[in-house]
Amino acid sequence: MKKLLIICLLPFLLFSCKPKTASDGIEKGVSLALATSRKAIVSNINYKLEFRVPEAVTQPIQALETLSFNLSDNSDDLLLDFKESVEKLKGIIVNEQSSEILLKNEHIVIDKSLLRRGKNVIEVNFFAGESSLNRKKDFMYTLLVPDRARTLFPSFDQPNLKATYDLTLDLPESWTAIANGPVALLSVKNGRKNIQFERSDLISTYLFSFVAGKFKTETRNIGGMEMTMLHRETDTVKVARNLDLIFYLHGASLQWLQEYTGINYPFKKFDFALIPSFQYGGMEHVGAIQYQANSLMLDKDPSQSQLLSRASLIAHETAHMWFGDLVTMDWFNDVWTKEVFANFMAAKMVNPSFPEIDHELNFLVRHYPSAYGVDRTEGANPIRQELNNLNEAGQMYGAIIYNKAPIMMRQLEMLIGEQLFQEGMQEYLKTYANTNATWPDLIRILDKKTPEDLKTWSEVWVNTPGRPEFQIELIRHQGALNELKLGQFDPQGENRIWPQVFSAAAWLDNNKFYAKVASKEAVVDINLPILKLGDIVLNANGAGYGLFEVDMDMIRNKYGRMKDIEKGTAFVNLYENFLDGKVKRIAYLEMMEWVIQNEKNELILNLVLGQMNSVYWSFLTEDERVRVALDLENTLFNAMENIAQSPSEKKIFFNAFRNIAITANSLDQLYNIWNGKEVKDLNLSENDKVALASQLAIKMPDRAEAILKQQLASIKNPDTKLRFEFIMPSLSNSQKVRDAFFESLKAEENRQTESWVLSALGALHHPLRKQSSEKYILPSLQLLKEIQETGDIFFPTRWLDQTLGNYNSASAVKTVRDFLKDNPDYNAQLRMKILQAADNLFRSERILGSNQSLQQK
């Protein structure tokens, strides 16, 4: 192996390393057909990998790989996945015989004459592919989901060919690292650090990972489990404020999962790294979980929603150790199964750590708005989708699998009962431990435990898109109680019924009554005594899924007598009816303003303030916005100063004020606060100051340059400074500078740190810049395929959301519609993503167009 390395790195003396090129007969990516054929013949896989990481980020990473596996059939050539240029490959030895390098359409072809039945060993000398290495100046991390292991090293890159890994990292001496396995041997020599890790557990290729760089380490023993955390936070007070709770939440999640599943933590180690500007909230690598740093290291006075989000994120990634890592989907069309299990279990797991929280309300606000945000659109997709090639697997991800699927799973649990559901989960994990499973595998297990027809139930919930609509009818009887009928309708006209159970509540005189509603047919009775429809709350417990009728006057009149979950479900339904054109715009905004002054629950406040922000920027004309701005600004500022009962609540109102402020007086107030004026109990962190400076630069363009320079100079965290330097051109008052910055995003190398790009796009497309930035829409759509091919899994959706989310003009609608019309053969998954992201644009243009002439109030 070492001899091969020396020979192949000698310039001009590559001998058998000289590549051939060809492109016929082999499909790019990892097709379902290829994955199926390899699964049938390849087993017992081990990757021995060595990466030599130079100090300079511009220098390539030399790598060696020894791949061993068993082969049951050697009658055909074997394909290794490697999505890189042939120049990266320097030499290949197969079973101790030198092999010519033949790279066809992202696959290394291993000639069948070199293979044998039984054990095979392939040695590869190469330079590591770097599209998934996320190399920064002082650190790096791998992120290989769903099919990007093949961009780093040659592999069988499919989830149902699990393997073990023997990893060695040769690093700069000042660096540290974590990986899937524990450290076996560490040595330092000549300014270099060599770390050999123990053999990993059996995992899929997308879970192989390491994090290396200049990190600080913190270690705790929680409940007998030793955990190490890597981080780069420079604010020691911030670290001290967060550290104990971060470790506690991991320990609590592990303990809960062990008790619920009946299976002890199934892997060798449990470490995690907090990474600045990480692409996702987190990623569940075995032994080396990765998190977005600011998601765990919270600023002072975090809101209830932020605390719950952190706990839920930790619970989610920890749940993946069992659901996804121990038992993995067989193919990425079932990637949603690992995500629904993680989210569904996380919703249960955070309960004990937050006994004061209404967890039904938290589940509602975390899942329903996002799920509806896709299911109401022209591009709605089912939970389970078809997937013919892993190179499109990233498009499986989205709000449907993260948010609708847990709602579906909760309905399933209610259908068969919590105890039987838990028993089914335990049987599922024990049956498929260290292997792979499908959704039908779980349904078969659960189906044996209930008389319900789960296969038929699953067909509509899992395999079809969309949501039902519910309509209520009051049938009056003279001298007798009135009857209530609830109809469930399929808006697609396919006569589907989503079997589900929820509750309804109603008032009669001074008494409140509840009824269970089992909506399993087109029309069902609701057993409630009622005089008028304005006295009823449909979906009172927030468990039902669909478009429910709601009465805005009822909310006002009954507000003080409603439970928090009833308020939450009423506001979710009210907003959905607003988007459906059934609620007047200004009246809706006035309702939100009234709630701000009367509501104390932070979860409800955050929900309503988010809706208010959307209506304010997307569903008002500019004249209307100017007319309502001052009153709304005063309401929010007064709420911050006089209504807020805690520093965290004060910051909630301040952030809402910051986001909607447009009048000169309010902007001066914001500027003075940013410039040092103190407001009692309002504690602004460095991140808060950066966010405020970004808003001020856009809203006070004459001062933009000075604001940006002053803010940059005041930033202490080096990673935060790098981020701000990147986004500054997008905040510039110069249209020429912004245009040049947008043009720069067309180059892949300028999109490497995706969270920075998304922040910059948000600035470019700010609602106050719509007239000058609408021209970016078409080239952004034209870039989408490249974004999908080169970016990580959430990047295409977020690119579209930031691009389209703030527009409401007929010309913007036409741009999107014309693009889809002019590209009839456009990728189906990306077409769906465009239609999903454009839903707010389509609805706002339609609502404004139909209401503008009426000056609706």
C-alpha positions in Angstrom: 0.0 0.0 0.0 2.7 2.4 1.0 4.8 1.4 -2.1 1.8 2.2 -4.3 1.5 5.6 -2.7 5.1 6.5 -3.5 5.0 5.2 -7.0 1.8 6.9 -8.0 2.7 10.3 -6.6 5.9 10.5 -8.6 5.3 13.1 -11.3 5.0 11.8 -14.8 5.6 8.2 -13.7 2.1 6.9 -13.2 2.5 3.8 -15.4 -0.6 1.7 -14.7 -2.2 4.8 -13.1 -2.8 6.3 -16.5 -6.6 6.7 -16.8 -8.9 5.7 -19.6 -12.2 7.6 -20.2 -15.6 6.3 -21.3 -19.1 7.3 -20.8 -21.4 4.7 -22.3 -23.6 2.1 -20.6 -23.4 3.2 -17.0 -25.8 5.6 -15.3 -24.6 8.5 -13.2 -25.4 8.5 -9.5 -26.5 5.3 -7.7 -29.5 3.9 -9.5 -32.0 1.6 -7.7 -31.1 -1.1 -10.2 -27.4 -0.9 -9.4 -28.1 -0.8 -5.6 -30.3 -3.8 -5.9 -27.8 -5.8 -7.9 -24.9 -5.0 -5.5 -27.0 -5.8 -2.4 -27.5 -9.3 -3.8 -23.8 -10.1 -4.1 -21.8 -7.8 -1.8 -21.5 -8.3 2.0 -19.1 -8.1 5.0 -17.7 -4.7 4.0 -14.9 -2.9 5.7 -13.2 0.4 4.7 -9.8 1.2 6.0 -9.2 4.9 5.3 -6.3 7.3 5.8 -6.5 11.0 5.2 -3.5 13.4 5.4 -4.9 16.9 5.9 -2.3 19.7 5.2 -2.2 22.9 7.1 -3.1 25.0 4.1 -6.7 24.7 3.0 -5.6 25.1 -0.7 -3.5 22.0 -0.7 -5.2 18.6 -1.6 -5.7 15.8 0.9 -3.8 12.7 0.1 -5.7 9.5 0.9 -5.4 5.7 1.0 -8.2 3.2 1.1 -8.3 -0.5 1.6 -11.7 -1.9 0.9 -12.4 -5.5 1.8 -15.7 -7.3 1.2 -17.2 -10.7 0.3 -18.5 -11.3 -3.2 -21.0 -14.1 -4.0 -20.9 -13.6 -7.8 -17.9 -12.5 -9.9 -19.4 -13.1 -13.3 -19.7 -9.3 -14.1 -17.6 -6.2 -13.6 -18.1 -4.4 -10.2 -18.8 -0.7 -9.8 -17.4 1.5 -7.1 -19.1 4.9 -6.7 -16.7 7.9 -7.0 -18.1 11.2 -8.1 -14.8 13.0 -8.8 -12.5 13.6 -11.7 -10.3 10.8 -12.9 -7.2 12.8 -12.0 -8.0 12.3 -8.3 -7.3 8.6 -8.8 -3.6 7.6 -8.6 -3.6 3.9 -8.4 -5.7 0.8 -7.8 -4.7 -2.7 -6.8 -7.3 -5.5 -6.8 -6.5 -8.6 -4.9 -2.8 -7.8 -5.1 -2.9 -7.2 -8.9 -2.5 -3.7 -10.4 -5.6 -2.5 -12.1 -6.0 0.1 -14.8 -8.1 3.1 -13.8 -11.5 3.2 -15.6 -13.9 5.8 -14.4 -17.3 5.8 -16.2 -20.0 8.3 -15.2 -19.0 8.6 -11.6 -18.1 4.9 -11.2 -14.8 3.1 -11.0 -15.1 -0.1 -13.0 -13.4 -3.1 -11.5 -12.8 -5.7 -14.1 -14.4 -9.1 -13.3 -11.2 -10.9 -14.2 -9.6 -9.4 -11.1 -12.4 -10.4 -8.7 -13.1 -13.7 -7.0 -15.9 -15.3 -5.1 -15.4 -14.9 -1.3 -13.2 -12.2 0.1 -11.8 -9.4 -2.1 -9.5 -6.5 -1.3 -9.2 -3.3 -3.3 -6.6 -0.8 -2.5 -7.0 2.8 -3.9 -4.5 5.6 -3.8 -6.2 8.9 -4.4 -6.7 12.5 -3.5 -9.9 13.0 -1.5 -12.9 14.6 -3.1 -13.7 17.8 -1.3 -17.2 18.7 -2.3 -18.5 17.3 1.0 -15.4 17.9 3.2 -16.5 21.4 4.3 -12.9 22.6 4.6 -12.4 26.0 6.4 -9.2 27.7 7.5 -9.1 26.2 11.0 -11.5 23.2 10.8 -13.3 20.8 8.6 -16.1 18.3 8.8 -17.6 15.6 6.6 -21.3 15.6 5.7 -22.2 12.7 3.4 -25.9 12.3 3.5 -27.6 11.1 1.4 -25.2 9.9 -1.3 -22.1 12.0 -0.9 -19.7 9.5 0.6 -18.9 8.8 -3.1 -17.7 12.4 -3.4 -15.1 11.8 -0.7 -13.8 8.2 -1.3 -14.6 5.3 -3.6 -17.5 3.3 -2.0 -20.6 1.2 -2.3 -22.6 4.3 -1.5 -26.1 3.0 -0.7 -27.8 2.7 2.8 -28.4 -1.1 2.7 -24.7 -2.0 2.4 -23.6 -1.3 5.9 -19.9 -1.5 6.7 -17.3 -0.9 9.4 -14.6 1.7 9.2 -11.0 1.9 10.3 -10.0 5.6 10.1 -6.6 7.3 10.5 -6.3 11.1 10.3 -2.9 12.8 9.9 -3.5 16.4 11.0 -1.8 19.6 12.0 -0.5 19.3 15.5 -2.9 22.0 17.0 -6.0 20.2 15.7 -8.2 17.7 17.5 -10.8 15.3 16.0 -13.7 13.0 16.7 -15.0 10.3 14.4 -17.4 7.3 14.5 -15.1 5.2 16.7 -13.1 6.0 19.8 -9.5 7.0 19.6 -7.2 4.0 19.6 -3.8 5.6 19.3 -2.6 9.2 19.1 0.9 10.3 18.4 2.6 13.7 17.7 5.8 14.1 15.6 7.3 16.8 13.5 4.4 19.2 13.9 1.8 16.6 12.9 -0.8 14.7 14.9 -1.7 11.2 13.9 -4.9 9.8 15.3 -6.0 6.2 14.7 -9.6 5.4 15.6 -11.0 2.1 16.7 -13.0 0.2 14.2 -16.5 1.7 14.0 -19.8 0.0 14.5 -21.7 -1.3 11.5 -23.1 1.8 9.7 -24.3 3.0 6.3 -21.9 5.1 4.2 -23.9 8.4 4.8 -23.2 8.1 8.5 -19.4 7.9 8.1 -18.0 11.1 9.6 -15.2 12.9 11.2 -14.8 16.5 12.5 -11.3 17.9 12.8 -9.7 21.3 13.6 -9.1 23.9 16.2 -11.8 23.1 18.7 -12.2 23.4 22.4 -13.2 20.2 24.1 -15.6 19.6 27.0 -16.1 16.2 28.6 -18.8 15.0 31.0 -19.9 11.7 32.4 -23.7 11.7 32.3 -25.5 8.6 33.8 -22.4 6.4 33.2 -22.0 7.7 29.6 -18.9 9.7 28.9 -19.5 12.4 26.3 -17.1 14.8 24.6 -18.2 18.0 23.0 -16.2 20.1 20.5 -17.0 23.8 20.1 -15.4 27.0 18.8 -17.3 29.5 21.0 -15.0 32.3 22.3 -17.5 33.8 24.8 -16.6 31.9 28.0 -19.7 33.3 29.9 -21.9 32.0 27.1 -20.3 28.6 27.3 -20.7 28.4 31.0 -24.3 29.4 30.8 -25.2 26.6 28.3 -22.8 23.8 29.0 -24.4 21.8 31.8 -27.9 21.9 30.2 -26.5 20.7 26.9 -25.0 17.7 28.5 -28.0 17.1 30.7 -30.4 17.1 27.7 -28.3 14.5 25.9 -28.2 12.3 29.0 -32.0 12.7 29.6 -32.6 11.7 25.9 -30.4 8.7 26.1 -32.1 7.5 29.3 -35.6 8.0 27.9 -34.8 6.1 24.7 -33.2 3.2 26.5 -36.4 2.8 28.6 -38.8 3.3 25.7 -37.0 0.9 23.3 -35.8 -1.7 25.8 -32.4 -1.5 24.0 -29.3 0.0 25.7 -27.4 2.6 23.7 -26.2 0.5 20.8 -22.9 2.0 19.8 -19.3 2.4 21.2 -19.3 6.1 21.9 -21.4 9.2 22.1 -19.7 12.5 21.2 -20.9 15.7 19.4 -19.5 18.8 17.7 -20.9 22.3 17.6 -20.1 23.8 14.2 -20.4 27.4 13.1 -22.8 27.9 10.2 -23.5 24.2 9.9 -25.9 23.4 7.0 -28.6 21.8 9.2 -29.8 21.9 12.7 -28.0 18.7 13.3 -26.8 15.4 11.7 -26.9 12.0 13.5 -23.5 10.6 12.8 -22.8 7.6 15.1 -20.4 8.7 17.8 -19.9 12.1 16.3 -23.2 14.1 16.1 -22.9 17.5 14.4 -24.9 20.5 15.4 -25.4 24.1 14.2 -23.5 25.9 17.0 -26.0 28.6 17.6 -28.8 26.1 18.0 -27.2 24.7 21.2 -25.2 27.7 22.5 -28.1 30.0 23.1 -27.7 33.7 23.8 -28.8 35.3 27.1 -32.5 35.3 27.8 -33.6 32.7 25.3 -37.3 32.4 24.5 -39.4 29.4 25.5 -39.5 28.4 21.9 -35.7 28.5 21.6 -35.2 26.4 24.7 -37.8 23.9 23.4 -36.2 23.9 20.0 -32.8 23.1 21.4 -34.2 20.3 23.6 -36.1 18.9 20.6 -33.1 19.0 18.3 -30.9 17.2 20.9 -33.7 14.6 21.4 -34.2 14.3 17.6 -30.5 13.5 16.9 -30.2 11.2 19.9 -33.3 9.3 18.8 -31.6 8.7 15.4 -29.1 6.4 17.2 -31.9 3.9 17.4 -34.2 5.1 14.6 -32.0 5.5 11.5 -28.5 4.4 12.7 -29.3 1.1 14.4 -32.2 0.4 12.0 -31.8 2.1 8.7 -34.1 2.5 5.8 -33.4 0.1 2.9 -33.5 2.9 0.3 -33.8 6.6 0.5 -37.5 6.6 -0.6 -38.0 5.7 3.1 -35.7 8.3 4.5 -38.8 9.8 6.0 -39.1 6.9 8.4 -36.0 7.7 10.3 -37.0 11.4 10.4 -40.6 10.7 11.5 -39.4 8.4 14.3 -36.9 11.0 15.5 -39.3 13.9 15.4 -42.2 11.9 16.9 -40.0 10.5 19.7 -38.4 13.9 20.3 -41.9 15.4 20.9 -42.3 12.8 23.7 -38.8 13.1 25.1 -38.8 16.8 25.9 -41.8 16.5 28.1 -40.1 15.5 31.3 -37.5 18.3 31.0 -40.2 21.0 30.6 -43.1 20.1 33.0 -44.4 23.6 32.8 -45.0 23.6 29.0 -48.2 22.7 27.3 -46.7 20.0 25.1 -49.8 19.5 22.9 -49.5 23.1 22.0 -45.8 22.8 21.4 -46.4 19.9 19.1 -49.1 21.9 17.2 -47.0 25.0 16.6 -43.9 23.0 15.7 -45.5 20.7 13.1 -48.8 21.9 11.7 -47.9 25.3 10.1 -44.9 23.8 8.3 -46.8 20.7 7.2 -49.7 22.8 5.9 -47.1 25.1 4.2 -46.4 22.3 1.7 -49.7 20.3 1.7 -51.8 23.3 0.6 -49.6 24.0 -2.4 -49.7 22.9 -6.0 -46.5 21.0 -5.5 -47.7 18.9 -2.5 -45.9 15.6 -2.3 -46.8 12.4 -0.4 -44.8 11.3 2.7 -43.5 8.3 0.8 -42.1 9.0 -2.7 -40.6 7.0 -5.5 -36.8 7.3 -6.0 -35.0 5.8 -8.9 -31.5 7.2 -8.2 -29.8 8.4 -5.1 -28.6 11.6 -6.8 -32.1 12.9 -6.3 -32.5 11.7 -2.7 -31.9 15.1 -1.3 -35.3 16.2 -2.7 -37.1 13.6 -0.5 -36.5 16.0 2.5 -38.8 18.7 3.6 -41.7 19.7 5.8 -43.8 16.7 4.8 -41.4 14.1 6.3 -40.4 16.3 9.2 -43.7 17.8 10.2 -46.7 16.0 8.5 -45.3 12.5 9.1 -45.2 13.0 13.0 -48.8 14.1 12.8 -49.6 10.9 10.9 -47.7 8.9 13.4 -49.6 10.4 16.3 -52.8 9.5 14.6 -51.5 5.9 14.2 -50.6 5.7 17.8 -54.1 6.9 18.8 -55.6 4.4 16.5 -53.9 1.3 18.0 -53.1 2.6 21.5 -49.8 3.8 23.1 -48.9 0.4 24.7 -49.3 -1.6 21.5 -47.6 1.1 19.5 -44.6 1.0 21.9 -44.5 -2.8 21.7 -44.5 -2.6 17.9 -41.6 -0.1 17.9 -39.6 -2.5 20.2 -40.3 -5.4 18.0 -39.3 -3.4 14.9 -36.0 -2.3 16.4 -35.0 -5.8 17.7 -36.0 -7.5 14.4 -34.0 -5.2 12.2 -31.2 -4.1 14.5 -27.9 -3.4 12.5 -29.8 -4.0 9.2 -32.3 -2.2 7.1 -36.1 -2.0 7.0 -38.9 -0.4 5.0 -42.2 1.3 6.1 -44.2 -1.8 5.0 -42.1 -3.8 7.4 -43.3 -1.7 10.3 -46.9 -1.8 9.1 -46.8 -5.6 9.0 -45.6 -5.6 12.6 -48.2 -3.2 13.8 -51.0 -4.8 11.7 -50.7 -8.0 13.8 -51.4 -6.0 16.9 -54.7 -4.4 15.9 -58.0 -5.2 14.1 -57.6 -2.0 12.2 -56.7 -2.2 8.5 -53.4 -0.3 8.7 -52.5 -1.0 5.1 -55.5 0.8 3.8 -55.1 3.5 6.4 -51.5 4.0 5.4 -52.4 4.2 1.7 -54.1 7.6 2.0 -51.9 9.1 4.8 -48.5 8.0 3.5 -48.8 7.4 -0.2 -50.9 10.4 -1.3 -50.3 14.1 -0.9 -52.6 16.9 0.3 -55.0 17.4 3.2 -58.8 17.2 3.6 -61.2 20.1 4.2 -63.8 20.1 6.9 -67.2 21.8 6.7 -69.7 21.9 9.5 -73.5 22.1 9.2 -76.0 23.0 11.9 -79.4 21.3 11.5 -82.0 23.1 13.5 -84.9 21.3 15.2 -87.9 23.1 16.6 -88.3 22.3 20.3 -85.3 20.0 20.3 -81.5 20.1 20.4 -79.8 21.1 17.2 -77.7 18.5 15.2 -74.1 19.1 14.2 -72.8 17.4 11.0 -69.1 17.4 10.0 -68.2 16.7 6.4 -64.7 15.7 5.3 -64.0 16.6 1.6 -61.1 15.8 -0.7 -60.1 19.1 -2.5 -58.6 17.1 -5.3 -61.9 15.4 -6.1 -60.6 11.9 -5.5 -63.0 11.1 -2.7 -60.3 10.2 -0.3 -61.0 10.1 3.4 -58.2 10.6 6.0 -59.3 8.5 8.9 -58.5 10.5 12.1 -59.6 11.3 15.6 -59.8 14.7 17.2 -62.1 16.7 19.6 -64.5 19.6 19.3 -65.6 22.0 22.0 -68.7 24.3 22.3 -70.3 26.7 24.7 -74.0 26.6 25.7 -74.9 29.4 28.0 -72.0 29.4 30.6 -71.1 25.8 30.2 -68.5 24.2 28.0 -68.8 20.8 26.4 -66.4 18.5 24.6 -67.0 15.7 22.1 -64.7 13.1 20.5 -64.9 13.2 16.7 -64.0 10.1 14.8 -63.8 11.3 11.2 -63.7 8.1 9.3 -66.5 8.7 6.8 -67.5 11.6 4.5 -70.1 12.9 7.1 -70.2 12.2 10.8 -72.2 13.5 13.7 -70.8 15.7 16.5 -72.5 15.1 19.8 -72.5 18.7 21.2 -75.4 20.8 22.5 -75.1 24.1 20.5 -77.3 27.0 19.5 -75.1 28.6 16.8 -71.9 27.8 14.8 -70.0 30.7 16.3 -69.9 28.9 19.6 -67.8 25.9 18.4 -64.0 25.2 18.2 -63.2 22.4 15.7 -60.1 20.4 16.3 -60.0 21.6 19.9 -57.2 19.3 20.9 -55.1 20.1 17.9 -54.9 16.4 16.8 -56.8 16.7 13.6 -55.3 17.4 10.2 -56.9 19.5 7.5 -58.5 22.8 6.7 -61.0 23.5 9.5 -63.6 26.3 9.6 -63.0 28.9 12.3 -64.9 32.0 13.4 -62.7 35.1 14.2 -65.5 36.7 16.3 -65.7 33.5 18.3 -62.0 33.8 19.2 -62.4 37.3 20.4 -65.6 36.6 22.3 -64.5 33.4 24.0 -60.8 34.1 24.3 -60.6 34.3 28.1 -62.4 30.9 28.3 -60.3 29.0 25.8 -57.5 26.6 26.7 -54.1 27.4 25.2 -54.3 24.5 22.9 -57.6 25.7 21.7 -56.2 29.2 21.0 -53.3 27.6 19.2 -55.4 25.5 16.9 -57.8 28.4 16.3 -54.9 30.6 15.1 -53.4 27.9 12.9 -56.8 27.3 11.3 -57.5 31.1 11.1 -54.3 31.7 9.1 -55.0 28.8 6.8 -58.4 30.2 6.1 -56.9 33.6 5.6 -54.6 32.1 2.9 -57.6 30.5 1.4 -59.1 34.0 0.9 -61.8 33.5 3.6 -60.6 36.1 6.1 -60.2 39.9 5.4 -56.7 41.2 5.5 -56.8 44.3 7.6 -59.3 42.7 10.0 -56.9 39.8 10.4 -54.0 42.1 11.2 -56.1 44.0 13.7 -56.9 40.6 15.3 -53.2 39.8 15.6 -52.6 43.2 17.2 -55.3 42.6 19.7 -53.8 39.2 20.6 -50.3 40.8 21.2 -51.8 42.9 23.9 -53.8 40.1 25.6 -51.7 36.9 25.3 -49.2 35.7 27.8 -48.2 32.3 26.4 -44.9 32.6 24.5 -45.7 29.7 22.2 -48.9 31.4 21.1 -47.2 34.8 20.9 -44.5 33.5 18.6 -47.1 31.8 16.4 -49.2 35.0 16.1 -46.2 37.3 15.6 -44.9 35.1 12.8 -48.3 35.3 11.1 -48.5 39.0 11.6 -45.1 39.5 9.9 -46.2 37.4 6.9 -49.4 39.4 6.5 -47.6 42.7 7.0 -45.0 42.1 4.3 -46.7 39.9 1.8 -50.5 40.6 1.9 -50.7 44.4 2.2 -50.2 47.0 -0.5 -47.4 49.5 0.1 -50.0 52.2 0.9 -51.7 49.9 3.4 -48.5 49.0 5.1 -47.6 52.6 5.5 -51.1 53.3 7.0 -50.9 50.5 9.6 -47.1 50.7 10.4 -47.0 53.4 13.0 -49.8 51.9 15.1 -48.4 48.4 14.9 -44.9 49.6 15.7 -46.2 51.5 18.8 -48.1 48.4 19.9 -45.0 46.2 19.7 -42.8 48.8 21.4 -45.3 49.3 24.2 -45.6 45.5 24.6 -41.8 45.3 24.9 -41.6 48.1 27.5 -44.8 47.6 29.5 -46.4 44.2 28.8 -43.5 41.8 28.7 -43.1 40.0 31.9 -39.6 38.6 31.4 -36.4 39.4 29.5 -37.1 36.6 27.1 -40.6 37.9 26.4 -39.2 41.4 26.0 -36.8 40.1 23.3 -39.6 38.4 21.5 -41.5 41.7 21.2 -38.3 43.6 20.3 -37.4 41.2 17.5 -40.9 41.6 16.1 -40.6 45.4 16.3 -37.2 45.2 14.6 -38.6 43.2 11.7 -41.6 45.3 10.9 -40.3 48.8 11.7 -40.3 51.2 8.7 -41.2 54.7 10.1 -38.5 57.2 10.7 -39.1 57.5 14.5 -39.0 53.7 15.0 -35.9 53.3 12.9 -34.2 56.0 15.0 -35.2 54.1 18.1 -33.6 50.9 16.7 -30.5 52.8 15.6 -30.0 54.2 19.1 -30.5 50.8 20.7 -28.0 49.3 18.3 -25.6 52.1 19.1 -25.6 51.5 22.8 -28.8 53.0 24.3 -30.0 50.7 27.1 -33.5 49.4 27.4 -34.2 47.9 30.8 -34.0 44.1 30.8 -33.3 44.0 27.0 -30.0 42.1 26.6 -28.7 42.0 23.1 -26.0 39.5 22.2 -23.4 39.8 19.5 -25.7 37.8 17.2 -28.6 40.1 18.1 -26.5 43.2 17.2 -25.5 41.7 13.9 -29.1 40.9 13.0 -30.2 44.5 14.0 -27.3 46.0 12.0 -28.4 44.0 9.0 -32.0 45.3 9.2 -30.8 48.9 9.7 -28.5 48.8 6.7 -31.5 47.9 4.5 -34.0 50.2 6.1 -31.6 53.2 6.6 -29.7 53.0 3.3 -28.1 56.4 3.7 -26.3 55.1 6.8 -25.7 51.6 5.5 -22.0 51.8 4.9 -21.2 53.4 8.2 -23.4 50.9 10.1 -21.8 47.9 8.4 -18.3 49.1 9.0 -19.0 49.8 12.7 -20.7 46.5 13.2 -17.9 44.6 11.6 -15.3 46.3 13.7 -17.2 45.4 16.9 -17.6 41.6 16.3 -15.4 39.6 18.6 -16.1 36.0 17.5 -13.9 35.2 14.5 -16.4 32.9 12.9 -19.2 35.5 13.2 -16.9 38.1 11.7 -16.2 35.9 8.7 -19.9 35.4 8.2 -20.7 39.1 8.4 -17.9 39.9 5.9 -19.4 37.5 3.4 -23.0 38.9 3.7 -22.0 42.6 3.8 -22.2 43.1 0.0 -25.8 41.9 0.0 -26.6 44.6 2.6 -25.0 47.4 0.6 -27.0 50.4 -0.5 -25.3 50.1 -3.9 -27.3 48.3 -6.5 -24.1 47.7 -8.4 -22.5 46.0 -5.4 -25.6 43.8 -4.8 -25.8 42.9 -8.5 -22.1 41.9 -8.5 -22.6 39.8 -5.3 -25.6 38.0 -6.8 -23.5 37.2 -9.9 -20.8 35.8 -7.7 -23.2 33.2 -6.4 -23.3 31.6 -9.8 -19.9 30.2 -9.1 -20.0 27.0 -7.0 -17.0 28.0 -4.8 -18.9 31.1 -3.6 -21.8 28.9 -2.3 -19.7 26.7 -0.1 -21.1 28.0 3.2 -24.7 27.6 2.5 -26.1 29.3 5.6 -24.1 32.4 4.7 -25.5 32.3 1.2 -29.1 32.0 2.5 -28.7 35.0 4.9 -27.4 37.0 2.0 -30.3 36.0 -0.2 -32.7 37.1 2.5 -31.0 40.5 2.4 -31.1 40.8 -1.4 -34.7 39.9 -1.5 -35.9 41.9 1.4 -39.5 43.2 0.9 -38.3 46.8 0.8 -36.1 45.9 -2.2 -38.7 44.0 -4.2 -38.7 46.3 -7.2 -34.9 46.2 -7.6 -34.4 42.5 -6.8 -37.2 40.8 -8.7 -34.8 40.5 -11.6 -32.9 37.9 -9.6 -35.8 35.5 -9.7 -35.3 34.0 -13.2 -31.5 33.5 -12.9 -32.1 31.9 -9.5 -34.5 29.5 -11.0 -32.1 28.8 -13.8 -29.4 27.9 -11.2 -31.6 25.5 -9.3 -30.5 22.3 -11.0 -26.9 23.2 -10.3 -27.8 24.1 -6.7 -29.4 20.6 -6.3 -26.4 18.9 -7.8 -23.7 20.7 -5.8 -25.4 21.7 -2.6 -26.6 19.8 0.5 -30.0 18.3 0.9 -31.9 21.4 2.2 -30.2 24.0 0.0 -32.5 23.9 -3.0 -35.6 24.4 -0.9 -34.1 27.1 1.2 -32.6 28.8 -1.9 -36.2 28.9 -3.4 -37.8 30.1 -0.1 -35.4 33.0 0.2 -35.8 33.8 -3.5 -39.6 33.7 -3.8 -40.9 34.2 -0.2 -41.3 38.0 -0.2 -42.9 38.8 -3.5 -46.6 39.4 -4.3 -46.6 40.9 -7.8 -48.2 39.6 -11.0 -44.9 40.0 -12.8 -43.1 37.7 -10.2 -45.9 35.1 -10.6 -45.5 35.3 -14.4 -41.7 34.8 -14.1 -42.3 31.5 -12.2 -45.2 30.3 -14.3 -43.3 31.0 -17.6 -40.2 29.3 -16.3 -42.2 26.1 -15.6 -44.0 26.4 -18.9 -40.8 26.9 -20.9 -39.3 23.8 -19.2 -41.9 21.1 -19.6 -39.4 18.3 -19.0 -37.9 19.9 -15.9 -36.9 17.6 -13.1 -40.2 16.6 -11.4 -38.8 16.9 -7.8 -37.5 20.4 -8.4 -40.7 21.4 -10.1 -42.6 20.4 -6.9 -40.1 22.4 -4.8 -40.7 25.5 -7.0 -44.5 25.2 -6.7 -44.1 24.7 -2.9 -41.9 27.8 -2.5 -44.1 29.9 -4.8 -47.3 29.2 -2.9 -47.2 32.3 -0.8 -46.4 34.3 -3.9 -49.3 32.9 -5.8 -51.7 33.4 -2.9 -50.6 36.9 -2.0 -50.9 38.1 -5.6 -54.3 36.5 -5.9 -55.6 37.9 -2.6 -54.2 41.4 -3.4 -55.5 41.3 -6.9 -59.0 40.4 -5.8 -59.1 42.8 -2.9 -57.1 45.8 -3.8 -59.9 47.5 -5.7 -62.3 47.0 -2.8 -59.8 48.5 -0.3 -60.9 45.7 2.0 -61.0 46.3 5.7 
